[in-house]
Amino acid sequence: LDLYDIGDQQVTQITRTYALAQERLRAMEAQRDELTAAIADLRAQLDWGAATLAARGVSVKAAE
């Protein structure tokens, strides 16, 4: 982007930078939400696995 010498006291540059930052924030928040869901799913699977092992008399530490 060649926005440095437009002569508008950097308004165009700052406006464009702000818009790009908003887009990046939305993308990062979407990634965070996906990761949060994946972590919750994995925790549930680990809980299930620990319970299943415990029901069979195996401690989680022994399974590691």
PDBQT receptor file of N, H, CA, C and O in Angstrom, charges set to zero:
ATOM      1  N   LEU A   1       0.838  -1.181   0.000  1.00  0.00    +0.000 N 
ATOM      2  CA  LEU A   1       0.000   0.000   0.000  1.00  0.00    +0.000 C 
ATOM      3  C   LEU A   1       0.880   1.240   0.000  1.00  0.00    +0.000 C 
ATOM      4  O   LEU A   1       1.771   1.385   0.837  1.00  0.00    +0.000 OA
ATOM      5  N   ASP A   2       0.623   2.119  -0.936  1.00  0.00    +0.000 N 
ATOM      6  H   ASP A   2      -0.101   2.002  -1.616  1.00  0.00    +0.000 HD
ATOM      7  CA  ASP A   2       1.399   3.354  -1.017  1.00  0.00    +0.000 C 
ATOM      8  C   ASP A   2       0.547   4.496  -0.466  1.00  0.00    +0.000 C 
ATOM      9  O   ASP A   2      -0.011   5.297  -1.216  1.00  0.00    +0.000 OA
ATOM     10  N   LEU A   3       0.462   4.547   0.854  1.00  0.00    +0.000 N 
ATOM     11  H   LEU A   3       0.916   3.896   1.463  1.00  0.00    +0.000 HD
ATOM     12  CA  LEU A   3      -0.417   5.527   1.491  1.00  0.00    +0.000 C 
ATOM     13  C   LEU A   3       0.352   6.580   2.261  1.00  0.00    +0.000 C 
ATOM     14  O   LEU A   3      -0.256   7.382   2.971  1.00  0.00    +0.000 OA
ATOM     15  N   TYR A   4       1.663   6.604   2.145  1.00  0.00    +0.000 N 
ATOM     16  H   TYR A   4       2.157   5.953   1.569  1.00  0.00    +0.000 HD
ATOM     17  CA  TYR A   4       2.459   7.481   2.994  1.00  0.00    +0.000 C 
ATOM     18  C   TYR A   4       2.496   8.930   2.536  1.00  0.00    +0.000 C 
ATOM     19  O   TYR A   4       2.694   9.815   3.368  1.00  0.00    +0.000 OA
ATOM     20  N   ASP A   5       2.314   9.212   1.255  1.00  0.00    +0.000 N 
ATOM     21  H   ASP A   5       2.153   8.492   0.579  1.00  0.00    +0.000 HD
ATOM     22  CA  ASP A   5       2.448  10.574   0.744  1.00  0.00    +0.000 C 
ATOM     23  C   ASP A   5       1.152  11.099   0.138  1.00  0.00    +0.000 C 
ATOM     24  O   ASP A   5       1.188  11.846  -0.839  1.00  0.00    +0.000 OA
ATOM     25  N   ILE A   6       0.019  10.724   0.698  1.00  0.00    +0.000 N 
ATOM     26  H   ILE A   6      -0.011  10.117   1.492  1.00  0.00    +0.000 HD
ATOM     27  CA  ILE A   6      -1.267  11.163   0.156  1.00  0.00    +0.000 C 
ATOM     28  C   ILE A   6      -1.566  12.597   0.557  1.00  0.00    +0.000 C 
ATOM     29  O   ILE A   6      -2.267  13.299  -0.173  1.00  0.00    +0.000 OA
ATOM     30  N   GLY A   7      -1.061  13.050   1.685  1.00  0.00    +0.000 N 
ATOM     31  H   GLY A   7      -0.492  12.480   2.278  1.00  0.00    +0.000 HD
ATOM     32  CA  GLY A   7      -1.278  14.427   2.115  1.00  0.00    +0.000 C 
ATOM     33  C   GLY A   7      -2.528  14.629   2.947  1.00  0.00    +0.000 C 
ATOM     34  O   GLY A   7      -3.024  15.751   3.045  1.00  0.00    +0.000 OA
ATOM     35  N   ASP A   8      -3.043  13.584   3.540  1.00  0.00    +0.000 N 
ATOM     36  H   ASP A   8      -2.640  12.672   3.461  1.00  0.00    +0.000 HD
ATOM     37  CA  ASP A   8      -4.251  13.724   4.369  1.00  0.00    +0.000 C 
ATOM     38  C   ASP A   8      -3.945  13.467   5.844  1.00  0.00    +0.000 C 
ATOM     39  O   ASP A   8      -4.811  13.014   6.593  1.00  0.00    +0.000 OA
ATOM     40  N   GLN A   9      -2.731  13.753   6.249  1.00  0.00    +0.000 N 
ATOM     41  H   GLN A   9      -2.028  14.121   5.640  1.00  0.00    +0.000 HD
ATOM     42  CA  GLN A   9      -2.292  13.581   7.634  1.00  0.00    +0.000 C 
ATOM     43  C   GLN A   9      -2.465  12.130   8.098  1.00  0.00    +0.000 C 
ATOM     44  O   GLN A   9      -2.818  11.875   9.250  1.00  0.00    +0.000 OA
ATOM     45  N   GLN A  10      -2.218  11.212   7.214  1.00  0.00    +0.000 N 
ATOM     46  H   GLN A  10      -1.932  11.419   6.279  1.00  0.00    +0.000 HD
ATOM     47  CA  GLN A  10      -2.249   9.766   7.456  1.00  0.00    +0.000 C 
ATOM     48  C   GLN A  10      -3.641   9.206   7.727  1.00  0.00    +0.000 C 
ATOM     49  O   GLN A  10      -3.760   8.075   8.199  1.00  0.00    +0.000 OA
ATOM     50  N   VAL A  11      -4.690   9.962   7.443  1.00  0.00    +0.000 N 
ATOM     51  H   VAL A  11      -4.593  10.881   7.059  1.00  0.00    +0.000 HD
ATOM     52  CA  VAL A  11      -6.048   9.471   7.694  1.00  0.00    +0.000 C 
ATOM     53  C   VAL A  11      -6.316   8.226   6.862  1.00  0.00    +0.000 C 
ATOM     54  O   VAL A  11      -6.869   7.256   7.380  1.00  0.00    +0.000 OA
ATOM     55  N   THR A  12      -5.942   8.226   5.597  1.00  0.00    +0.000 N 
ATOM     56  H   THR A  12      -5.493   9.015   5.177  1.00  0.00    +0.000 HD
ATOM     57  CA  THR A  12      -6.165   7.061   4.730  1.00  0.00    +0.000 C 
ATOM     58  C   THR A  12      -5.383   5.862   5.257  1.00  0.00    +0.000 C 
ATOM     59  O   THR A  12      -5.917   4.755   5.332  1.00  0.00    +0.000 OA
ATOM     60  N   GLN A  13      -4.143   6.074   5.614  1.00  0.00    +0.000 N 
ATOM     61  H   GLN A  13      -3.709   6.973   5.553  1.00  0.00    +0.000 HD
ATOM     62  CA  GLN A  13      -3.311   4.991   6.126  1.00  0.00    +0.000 C 
ATOM     63  C   GLN A  13      -3.879   4.414   7.415  1.00  0.00    +0.000 C 
ATOM     64  O   GLN A  13      -3.972   3.196   7.566  1.00  0.00    +0.000 OA
ATOM     65  N   ILE A  14      -4.254   5.277   8.334  1.00  0.00    +0.000 N 
ATOM     66  H   ILE A  14      -4.179   6.266   8.212  1.00  0.00    +0.000 HD
ATOM     67  CA  ILE A  14      -4.783   4.817   9.617  1.00  0.00    +0.000 C 
ATOM     68  C   ILE A  14      -6.127   4.119   9.426  1.00  0.00    +0.000 C 
ATOM     69  O   ILE A  14      -6.397   3.110  10.077  1.00  0.00    +0.000 OA
ATOM     70  N   THR A  15      -6.964   4.643   8.547  1.00  0.00    +0.000 N 
ATOM     71  H   THR A  15      -6.745   5.463   8.018  1.00  0.00    +0.000 HD
ATOM     72  CA  THR A  15      -8.265   4.027   8.281  1.00  0.00    +0.000 C 
ATOM     73  C   THR A  15      -8.092   2.624   7.718  1.00  0.00    +0.000 C 
ATOM     74  O   THR A  15      -8.774   1.692   8.145  1.00  0.00    +0.000 OA
ATOM     75  N   ARG A  16      -7.186   2.470   6.764  1.00  0.00    +0.000 N 
ATOM     76  H   ARG A  16      -6.631   3.226   6.417  1.00  0.00    +0.000 HD
ATOM     77  CA  ARG A  16      -6.939   1.161   6.155  1.00  0.00    +0.000 C 
ATOM     78  C   ARG A  16      -6.327   0.202   7.177  1.00  0.00    +0.000 C 
ATOM     79  O   ARG A  16      -6.713  -0.965   7.241  1.00  0.00    +0.000 OA
ATOM     80  N   THR A  17      -5.387   0.687   7.965  1.00  0.00    +0.000 N 
ATOM     81  H   THR A  17      -5.074   1.635   7.912  1.00  0.00    +0.000 HD
ATOM     82  CA  THR A  17      -4.769  -0.144   8.996  1.00  0.00    +0.000 C 
ATOM     83  C   THR A  17      -5.811  -0.594  10.007  1.00  0.00    +0.000 C 
ATOM     84  O   THR A  17      -5.805  -1.746  10.441  1.00  0.00    +0.000 OA
ATOM     85  N   TYR A  18      -6.698   0.305  10.380  1.00  0.00    +0.000 N 
ATOM     86  H   TYR A  18      -6.703   1.241  10.027  1.00  0.00    +0.000 HD
ATOM     87  CA  TYR A  18      -7.759  -0.015  11.334  1.00  0.00    +0.000 C 
ATOM     88  C   TYR A  18      -8.684  -1.102  10.775  1.00  0.00    +0.000 C 
ATOM     89  O   TYR A  18      -9.043  -2.042  11.484  1.00  0.00    +0.000 OA
ATOM     90  N   ALA A  19      -9.063  -0.970   9.513  1.00  0.00    +0.000 N 
ATOM     91  H   ALA A  19      -8.771  -0.206   8.937  1.00  0.00    +0.000 HD
ATOM     92  CA  ALA A  19      -9.938  -1.963   8.881  1.00  0.00    +0.000 C 
ATOM     93  C   ALA A  19      -9.253  -3.327   8.814  1.00  0.00    +0.000 C 
ATOM     94  O   ALA A  19      -9.883  -4.351   9.080  1.00  0.00    +0.000 OA
ATOM     95  N   LEU A  20      -7.982  -3.346   8.464  1.00  0.00    +0.000 N 
ATOM     96  H   LEU A  20      -7.470  -2.515   8.248  1.00  0.00    +0.000 HD
ATOM     97  CA  LEU A  20      -7.242  -4.605   8.421  1.00  0.00    +0.000 C 
ATOM     98  C   LEU A  20      -7.138  -5.230   9.807  1.00  0.00    +0.000 C 
ATOM     99  O   LEU A  20      -7.251  -6.446   9.958  1.00  0.00    +0.000 OA
ATOM    100  N   ALA A  21      -6.924  -4.398  10.809  1.00  0.00    +0.000 N 
ATOM    101  H   ALA A  21      -6.832  -3.410  10.686  1.00  0.00    +0.000 HD
ATOM    102  CA  ALA A  21      -6.827  -4.902  12.176  1.00  0.00    +0.000 C 
ATOM    103  C   ALA A  21      -8.166  -5.496  12.629  1.00  0.00    +0.000 C 
ATOM    104  O   ALA A  21      -8.188  -6.517  13.317  1.00  0.00    +0.000 OA
ATOM    105  N   GLN A  22      -9.270  -4.867  12.252  1.00  0.00    +0.000 N 
ATOM    106  H   GLN A  22      -9.252  -4.038  11.694  1.00  0.00    +0.000 HD
ATOM    107  CA  GLN A  22     -10.583  -5.415  12.597  1.00  0.00    +0.000 C 
ATOM    108  C   GLN A  22     -10.789  -6.781  11.951  1.00  0.00    +0.000 C 
ATOM    109  O   GLN A  22     -11.289  -7.703  12.596  1.00  0.00    +0.000 OA
ATOM    110  N   GLU A  23     -10.407  -6.917  10.687  1.00  0.00    +0.000 N 
ATOM    111  H   GLU A  23     -10.000  -6.168  10.164  1.00  0.00    +0.000 HD
ATOM    112  CA  GLU A  23     -10.521  -8.203   9.994  1.00  0.00    +0.000 C 
ATOM    113  C   GLU A  23      -9.678  -9.265  10.686  1.00  0.00    +0.000 C 
ATOM    114  O   GLU A  23     -10.128 -10.393  10.887  1.00  0.00    +0.000 OA
ATOM    115  N   ARG A  24      -8.460  -8.900  11.048  1.00  0.00    +0.000 N 
ATOM    116  H   ARG A  24      -8.094  -7.983  10.885  1.00  0.00    +0.000 HD
ATOM    117  CA  ARG A  24      -7.557  -9.852  11.720  1.00  0.00    +0.000 C 
ATOM    118  C   ARG A  24      -8.113 -10.252  13.071  1.00  0.00    +0.000 C 
ATOM    119  O   ARG A  24      -8.029 -11.419  13.454  1.00  0.00    +0.000 OA
ATOM    120  N   LEU A  25      -8.681  -9.303  13.799  1.00  0.00    +0.000 N 
ATOM    121  H   LEU A  25      -8.750  -8.355  13.488  1.00  0.00    +0.000 HD
ATOM    122  CA  LEU A  25      -9.278  -9.612  15.100  1.00  0.00    +0.000 C 
ATOM    123  C   LEU A  25     -10.429 -10.597  14.949  1.00  0.00    +0.000 C 
ATOM    124  O   LEU A  25     -10.538 -11.549  15.722  1.00  0.00    +0.000 OA
ATOM    125  N   ARG A  26     -11.286 -10.375  13.960  1.00  0.00    +0.000 N 
ATOM    126  H   ARG A  26     -11.198  -9.601  13.332  1.00  0.00    +0.000 HD
ATOM    127  CA  ARG A  26     -12.400 -11.308  13.727  1.00  0.00    +0.000 C 
ATOM    128  C   ARG A  26     -11.881 -12.707  13.419  1.00  0.00    +0.000 C 
ATOM    129  O   ARG A  26     -12.418 -13.694  13.922  1.00  0.00    +0.000 OA
ATOM    130  N   ALA A  27     -10.845 -12.796  12.599  1.00  0.00    +0.000 N 
ATOM    131  H   ALA A  27     -10.409 -11.994  12.190  1.00  0.00    +0.000 HD
ATOM    132  CA  ALA A  27     -10.270 -14.097  12.255  1.00  0.00    +0.000 C 
ATOM    133  C   ALA A  27      -9.670 -14.772  13.492  1.00  0.00    +0.000 C 
ATOM    134  O   ALA A  27      -9.846 -15.972  13.701  1.00  0.00    +0.000 OA
ATOM    135  N   MET A  28      -8.967 -13.996  14.297  1.00  0.00    +0.000 N 
ATOM    136  H   MET A  28      -8.824 -13.021  14.127  1.00  0.00    +0.000 HD
ATOM    137  CA  MET A  28      -8.361 -14.557  15.509  1.00  0.00    +0.000 C 
ATOM    138  C   MET A  28      -9.424 -15.016  16.500  1.00  0.00    +0.000 C 
ATOM    139  O   MET A  28      -9.268 -16.054  17.143  1.00  0.00    +0.000 OA
ATOM    140  N   GLU A  29     -10.495 -14.254  16.625  1.00  0.00    +0.000 N 
ATOM    141  H   GLU A  29     -10.622 -13.410  16.102  1.00  0.00    +0.000 HD
ATOM    142  CA  GLU A  29     -11.576 -14.647  17.532  1.00  0.00    +0.000 C 
ATOM    143  C   GLU A  29     -12.252 -15.923  17.049  1.00  0.00    +0.000 C 
ATOM    144  O   GLU A  29     -12.623 -16.775  17.857  1.00  0.00    +0.000 OA
ATOM    145  N   ALA A  30     -12.414 -16.061  15.741  1.00  0.00    +0.000 N 
ATOM    146  H   ALA A  30     -12.113 -15.369  15.085  1.00  0.00    +0.000 HD
ATOM    147  CA  ALA A  30     -12.997 -17.285  15.186  1.00  0.00    +0.000 C 
ATOM    148  C   ALA A  30     -12.082 -18.480  15.459  1.00  0.00    +0.000 C 
ATOM    149  O   ALA A  30     -12.554 -19.562  15.807  1.00  0.00    +0.000 OA
ATOM    150  N   GLN A  31     -10.780 -18.279  15.300  1.00  0.00    +0.000 N 
ATOM    151  H   GLN A  31     -10.397 -17.400  15.018  1.00  0.00    +0.000 HD
ATOM    152  CA  GLN A  31      -9.832 -19.345  15.601  1.00  0.00    +0.000 C 
ATOM    153  C   GLN A  31      -9.886 -19.710  17.080  1.00  0.00    +0.000 C 
ATOM    154  O   GLN A  31      -9.842 -20.887  17.437  1.00  0.00    +0.000 OA
ATOM    155  N   ARG A  32      -9.980 -18.700  17.933  1.00  0.00    +0.000 N 
ATOM    156  H   ARG A  32     -10.016 -17.744  17.642  1.00  0.00    +0.000 HD
ATOM    157  CA  ARG A  32     -10.067 -18.948  19.373  1.00  0.00    +0.000 C 
ATOM    158  C   ARG A  32     -11.310 -19.769  19.694  1.00  0.00    +0.000 C 
ATOM    159  O   ARG A  32     -11.249 -20.715  20.479  1.00  0.00    +0.000 OA
ATOM    160  N   ASP A  33     -12.437 -19.405  19.088  1.00  0.00    +0.000 N 
ATOM    161  H   ASP A  33     -12.487 -18.636  18.450  1.00  0.00    +0.000 HD
ATOM    162  CA  ASP A  33     -13.680 -20.122  19.347  1.00  0.00    +0.000 C 
ATOM    163  C   ASP A  33     -13.581 -21.576  18.897  1.00  0.00    +0.000 C 
ATOM    164  O   ASP A  33     -14.057 -22.477  19.588  1.00  0.00    +0.000 OA
ATOM    165  N   GLU A  34     -12.961 -21.804  17.735  1.00  0.00    +0.000 N 
ATOM    166  H   GLU A  34     -12.574 -21.072  17.174  1.00  0.00    +0.000 HD
ATOM    167  CA  GLU A  34     -12.771 -23.170  17.249  1.00  0.00    +0.000 C 
ATOM    168  C   GLU A  34     -11.854 -23.947  18.180  1.00  0.00    +0.000 C 
ATOM    169  O   GLU A  34     -12.111 -25.113  18.480  1.00  0.00    +0.000 OA
ATOM    170  N   LEU A  35     -10.789 -23.308  18.637  1.00  0.00    +0.000 N 
ATOM    171  H   LEU A  35     -10.580 -22.361  18.393  1.00  0.00    +0.000 HD
ATOM    172  CA  LEU A  35      -9.856 -23.966  19.538  1.00  0.00    +0.000 C 
ATOM    173  C   LEU A  35     -10.508 -24.257  20.885  1.00  0.00    +0.000 C 
ATOM    174  O   LEU A  35     -10.287 -25.324  21.458  1.00  0.00    +0.000 OA
ATOM    175  N   THR A  36     -11.300 -23.334  21.393  1.00  0.00    +0.000 N 
ATOM    176  H   THR A  36     -11.479 -22.467  20.928  1.00  0.00    +0.000 HD
ATOM    177  CA  THR A  36     -12.007 -23.546  22.657  1.00  0.00    +0.000 C 
ATOM    178  C   THR A  36     -12.936 -24.752  22.548  1.00  0.00    +0.000 C 
ATOM    179  O   THR A  36     -13.011 -25.565  23.469  1.00  0.00    +0.000 OA
ATOM    180  N   ALA A  37     -13.640 -24.868  21.430  1.00  0.00    +0.000 N 
ATOM    181  H   ALA A  37     -13.579 -24.208  20.682  1.00  0.00    +0.000 HD
ATOM    182  CA  ALA A  37     -14.530 -26.015  21.223  1.00  0.00    +0.000 C 
ATOM    183  C   ALA A  37     -13.731 -27.316  21.112  1.00  0.00    +0.000 C 
ATOM    184  O   ALA A  37     -14.138 -28.338  21.664  1.00  0.00    +0.000 OA
ATOM    185  N   ALA A  38     -12.622 -27.287  20.418  1.00  0.00    +0.000 N 
ATOM    186  H   ALA A  38     -12.291 -26.457  19.969  1.00  0.00    +0.000 HD
ATOM    187  CA  ALA A  38     -11.789 -28.486  20.274  1.00  0.00    +0.000 C 
ATOM    188  C   ALA A  38     -11.215 -28.909  21.621  1.00  0.00    +0.000 C 
ATOM    189  O   ALA A  38     -11.143 -30.102  21.916  1.00  0.00    +0.000 OA
ATOM    190  N   ILE A  39     -10.805 -27.938  22.444  1.00  0.00    +0.000 N 
ATOM    191  H   ILE A  39     -10.864 -26.969  22.204  1.00  0.00    +0.000 HD
ATOM    192  CA  ILE A  39     -10.274 -28.249  23.776  1.00  0.00    +0.000 C 
ATOM    193  C   ILE A  39     -11.367 -28.872  24.645  1.00  0.00    +0.000 C 
ATOM    194  O   ILE A  39     -11.116 -29.849  25.351  1.00  0.00    +0.000 OA
ATOM    195  N   ALA A  40     -12.562 -28.320  24.598  1.00  0.00    +0.000 N 
ATOM    196  H   ALA A  40     -12.767 -27.526  24.025  1.00  0.00    +0.000 HD
ATOM    197  CA  ALA A  40     -13.668 -28.863  25.383  1.00  0.00    +0.000 C 
ATOM    198  C   ALA A  40     -13.979 -30.298  24.946  1.00  0.00    +0.000 C 
ATOM    199  O   ALA A  40     -14.237 -31.161  25.785  1.00  0.00    +0.000 OA
ATOM    200  N   ASP A  41     -13.954 -30.550  23.645  1.00  0.00    +0.000 N 
ATOM    201  H   ASP A  41     -13.745 -29.849  22.963  1.00  0.00    +0.000 HD
ATOM    202  CA  ASP A  41     -14.207 -31.894  23.124  1.00  0.00    +0.000 C 
ATOM    203  C   ASP A  41     -13.125 -32.867  23.600  1.00  0.00    +0.000 C 
ATOM    204  O   ASP A  41     -13.431 -33.982  24.024  1.00  0.00    +0.000 OA
ATOM    205  N   LEU A  42     -11.875 -32.446  23.528  1.00  0.00    +0.000 N 
ATOM    206  H   LEU A  42     -11.627 -31.541  23.184  1.00  0.00    +0.000 HD
ATOM    207  CA  LEU A  42     -10.780 -33.309  23.961  1.00  0.00    +0.000 C 
ATOM    208  C   LEU A  42     -10.856 -33.584  25.461  1.00  0.00    +0.000 C 
ATOM    209  O   LEU A  42     -10.604 -34.705  25.903  1.00  0.00    +0.000 OA
ATOM    210  N   ARG A  43     -11.205 -32.558  26.246  1.00  0.00    +0.000 N 
ATOM    211  H   ARG A  43     -11.411 -31.648  25.888  1.00  0.00    +0.000 HD
ATOM    212  CA  ARG A  43     -11.355 -32.770  27.692  1.00  0.00    +0.000 C 
ATOM    213  C   ARG A  43     -12.455 -33.799  27.971  1.00  0.00    +0.000 C 
ATOM    214  O   ARG A  43     -12.296 -34.663  28.833  1.00  0.00    +0.000 OA
ATOM    215  N   ALA A  44     -13.564 -33.703  27.242  1.00  0.00    +0.000 N 
ATOM    216  H   ALA A  44     -13.693 -33.001  26.542  1.00  0.00    +0.000 HD
ATOM    217  CA  ALA A  44     -14.655 -34.657  27.421  1.00  0.00    +0.000 C 
ATOM    218  C   ALA A  44     -14.194 -36.072  27.062  1.00  0.00    +0.000 C 
ATOM    219  O   ALA A  44     -14.537 -37.031  27.754  1.00  0.00    +0.000 OA
ATOM    220  N   GLN A  45     -13.432 -36.201  26.004  1.00  0.00    +0.000 N 
ATOM    221  H   GLN A  45     -13.153 -35.423  25.442  1.00  0.00    +0.000 HD
ATOM    222  CA  GLN A  45     -12.917 -37.512  25.614  1.00  0.00    +0.000 C 
ATOM    223  C   GLN A  45     -11.950 -38.060  26.670  1.00  0.00    +0.000 C 
ATOM    224  O   GLN A  45     -11.976 -39.249  26.990  1.00  0.00    +0.000 OA
ATOM    225  N   LEU A  46     -11.102 -37.182  27.205  1.00  0.00    +0.000 N 
ATOM    226  H   LEU A  46     -11.081 -36.216  26.945  1.00  0.00    +0.000 HD
ATOM    227  CA  LEU A  46     -10.184 -37.614  28.262  1.00  0.00    +0.000 C 
ATOM    228  C   LEU A  46     -10.946 -38.037  29.514  1.00  0.00    +0.000 C 
ATOM    229  O   LEU A  46     -10.594 -39.033  30.147  1.00  0.00    +0.000 OA
ATOM    230  N   ASP A  47     -11.978 -37.291  29.873  1.00  0.00    +0.000 N 
ATOM    231  H   ASP A  47     -12.263 -36.482  29.359  1.00  0.00    +0.000 HD
ATOM    232  CA  ASP A  47     -12.806 -37.659  31.027  1.00  0.00    +0.000 C 
ATOM    233  C   ASP A  47     -13.447 -39.026  30.808  1.00  0.00    +0.000 C 
ATOM    234  O   ASP A  47     -13.461 -39.867  31.706  1.00  0.00    +0.000 OA
ATOM    235  N   TRP A  48     -13.976 -39.236  29.608  1.00  0.00    +0.000 N 
ATOM    236  H   TRP A  48     -13.964 -38.552  28.878  1.00  0.00    +0.000 HD
ATOM    237  CA  TRP A  48     -14.584 -40.520  29.273  1.00  0.00    +0.000 C 
ATOM    238  C   TRP A  48     -13.548 -41.633  29.363  1.00  0.00    +0.000 C 
ATOM    239  O   TRP A  48     -13.816 -42.696  29.922  1.00  0.00    +0.000 OA
ATOM    240  N   GLY A  49     -12.370 -41.385  28.813  1.00  0.00    +0.000 N 
ATOM    241  H   GLY A  49     -12.152 -40.521  28.358  1.00  0.00    +0.000 HD
ATOM    242  CA  GLY A  49     -11.315 -42.394  28.860  1.00  0.00    +0.000 C 
ATOM    243  C   GLY A  49     -10.897 -42.721  30.280  1.00  0.00    +0.000 C 
ATOM    244  O   GLY A  49     -10.707 -43.888  30.621  1.00  0.00    +0.000 OA
ATOM    245  N   ALA A  50     -10.752 -41.691  31.117  1.00  0.00    +0.000 N 
ATOM    246  H   ALA A  50     -10.906 -40.743  30.840  1.00  0.00    +0.000 HD
ATOM    247  CA  ALA A  50     -10.376 -41.906  32.515  1.00  0.00    +0.000 C 
ATOM    248  C   ALA A  50     -11.454 -42.705  33.241  1.00  0.00    +0.000 C 
ATOM    249  O   ALA A  50     -11.144 -43.607  34.018  1.00  0.00    +0.000 OA
ATOM    250  N   ALA A  51     -12.707 -42.375  32.990  1.00  0.00    +0.000 N 
ATOM    251  H   ALA A  51     -12.958 -41.642  32.359  1.00  0.00    +0.000 HD
ATOM    252  CA  ALA A  51     -13.812 -43.099  33.633  1.00  0.00    +0.000 C 
ATOM    253  C   ALA A  51     -13.861 -44.544  33.158  1.00  0.00    +0.000 C 
ATOM    254  O   ALA A  51     -14.093 -45.454  33.954  1.00  0.00    +0.000 OA
ATOM    255  N   THR A  52     -13.646 -44.755  31.882  1.00  0.00    +0.000 N 
ATOM    256  H   THR A  52     -13.458 -44.016  31.235  1.00  0.00    +0.000 HD
ATOM    257  CA  THR A  52     -13.656 -46.108  31.324  1.00  0.00    +0.000 C 
ATOM    258  C   THR A  52     -12.519 -46.941  31.911  1.00  0.00    +0.000 C 
ATOM    259  O   THR A  52     -12.713 -48.101  32.273  1.00  0.00    +0.000 OA
ATOM    260  N   LEU A  53     -11.338 -46.344  32.001  1.00  0.00    +0.000 N 
ATOM    261  H   LEU A  53     -11.180 -45.402  31.707  1.00  0.00    +0.000 HD
ATOM    262  CA  LEU A  53     -10.203 -47.051  32.605  1.00  0.00    +0.000 C 
ATOM    263  C   LEU A  53     -10.450 -47.339  34.078  1.00  0.00    +0.000 C 
ATOM    264  O   LEU A  53     -10.158 -48.434  34.558  1.00  0.00    +0.000 OA
ATOM    265  N   ALA A  54     -10.987 -46.359  34.795  1.00  0.00    +0.000 N 
ATOM    266  H   ALA A  54     -11.224 -45.469  34.406  1.00  0.00    +0.000 HD
ATOM    267  CA  ALA A  54     -11.274 -46.540  36.212  1.00  0.00    +0.000 C 
ATOM    268  C   ALA A  54     -12.276 -47.681  36.423  1.00  0.00    +0.000 C 
ATOM    269  O   ALA A  54     -12.141 -48.465  37.362  1.00  0.00    +0.000 OA
ATOM    270  N   ALA A  55     -13.269 -47.766  35.552  1.00  0.00    +0.000 N 
ATOM    271  H   ALA A  55     -13.378 -47.129  34.789  1.00  0.00    +0.000 HD
ATOM    272  CA  ALA A  55     -14.271 -48.832  35.660  1.00  0.00    +0.000 C 
ATOM    273  C   ALA A  55     -13.648 -50.206  35.434  1.00  0.00    +0.000 C 
ATOM    274  O   ALA A  55     -14.199 -51.220  35.862  1.00  0.00    +0.000 OA
ATOM    275  N   ARG A  56     -12.526 -50.237  34.776  1.00  0.00    +0.000 N 
ATOM    276  H   ARG A  56     -12.079 -49.413  34.428  1.00  0.00    +0.000 HD
ATOM    277  CA  ARG A  56     -11.815 -51.492  34.526  1.00  0.00    +0.000 C 
ATOM    278  C   ARG A  56     -10.667 -51.706  35.504  1.00  0.00    +0.000 C 
ATOM    279  O   ARG A  56      -9.860 -52.622  35.351  1.00  0.00    +0.000 OA
ATOM    280  N   GLY A  57     -10.611 -50.832  36.521  1.00  0.00    +0.000 N 
ATOM    281  H   GLY A  57     -11.267 -50.088  36.646  1.00  0.00    +0.000 HD
ATOM    282  CA  GLY A  57      -9.604 -50.993  37.557  1.00  0.00    +0.000 C 
ATOM    283  C   GLY A  57      -8.218 -50.488  37.183  1.00  0.00    +0.000 C 
ATOM    284  O   GLY A  57      -7.234 -50.853  37.826  1.00  0.00    +0.000 OA
ATOM    285  N   VAL A  58      -8.126 -49.645  36.143  1.00  0.00    +0.000 N 
ATOM    286  H   VAL A  58      -8.925 -49.348  35.621  1.00  0.00    +0.000 HD
ATOM    287  CA  VAL A  58      -6.849 -49.116  35.706  1.00  0.00    +0.000 C 
ATOM    288  C   VAL A  58      -6.815 -47.627  36.050  1.00  0.00    +0.000 C 
ATOM    289  O   VAL A  58      -7.725 -46.873  35.704  1.00  0.00    +0.000 OA
ATOM    290  N   SER A  59      -5.751 -47.222  36.735  1.00  0.00    +0.000 N 
ATOM    291  H   SER A  59      -5.012 -47.834  37.016  1.00  0.00    +0.000 HD
ATOM    292  CA  SER A  59      -5.642 -45.800  37.032  1.00  0.00    +0.000 C 
ATOM    293  C   SER A  59      -5.128 -45.057  35.806  1.00  0.00    +0.000 C 
ATOM    294  O   SER A  59      -4.464 -45.644  34.951  1.00  0.00    +0.000 OA
ATOM    295  N   VAL A  60      -5.428 -43.797  35.721  1.00  0.00    +0.000 N 
ATOM    296  H   VAL A  60      -5.967 -43.320  36.415  1.00  0.00    +0.000 HD
ATOM    297  CA  VAL A  60      -4.980 -42.986  34.588  1.00  0.00    +0.000 C 
ATOM    298  C   VAL A  60      -3.460 -42.939  34.591  1.00  0.00    +0.000 C 
ATOM    299  O   VAL A  60      -2.848 -42.988  33.523  1.00  0.00    +0.000 OA
ATOM    300  N   LYS A  61      -2.832 -42.845  35.760  1.00  0.00    +0.000 N 
ATOM    301  H   LYS A  61      -3.329 -42.805  36.627  1.00  0.00    +0.000 HD
ATOM    302  CA  LYS A  61      -1.374 -42.801  35.851  1.00  0.00    +0.000 C 
ATOM    303  C   LYS A  61      -0.764 -44.085  35.283  1.00  0.00    +0.000 C 
ATOM    304  O   LYS A  61       0.279 -44.039  34.631  1.00  0.00    +0.000 OA
ATOM    305  N   ALA A  62      -1.404 -45.223  35.524  1.00  0.00    +0.000 N 
ATOM    306  H   ALA A  62      -2.252 -45.261  36.054  1.00  0.00    +0.000 HD
ATOM    307  CA  ALA A  62      -0.880 -46.493  35.015  1.00  0.00    +0.000 C 
ATOM    308  C   ALA A  62      -0.992 -46.589  33.504  1.00  0.00    +0.000 C 
ATOM    309  O   ALA A  62      -0.224 -47.302  32.859  1.00  0.00    +0.000 OA
ATOM    310  N   ALA A  63      -1.949 -45.869  32.946  1.00  0.00    +0.000 N 
ATOM    311  H   ALA A  63      -2.573 -45.289  33.470  1.00  0.00    +0.000 HD
ATOM    312  CA  ALA A  63      -2.154 -45.918  31.500  1.00  0.00    +0.000 C 
ATOM    313  C   ALA A  63      -1.182 -45.021  30.747  1.00  0.00    +0.000 C 
ATOM    314  O   ALA A  63      -1.028 -45.163  29.533  1.00  0.00    +0.000 OA
ATOM    315  N   GLU A  64      -0.519 -44.096  31.448  1.00  0.00    +0.000 N 
ATOM    316  H   GLU A  64      -0.643 -43.980  32.434  1.00  0.00    +0.000 HD
ATOM    317  CA  GLU A  64       0.372 -43.165  30.778  1.00  0.00    +0.000 C 
ATOM    318  C   GLU A  64       1.638 -43.807  30.326  1.00  0.00    +0.000 C 
ATOM    319  O   GLU A  64       2.493 -43.141  29.741  1.00  0.00    +0.000 OA
TER     320      GLU A  64
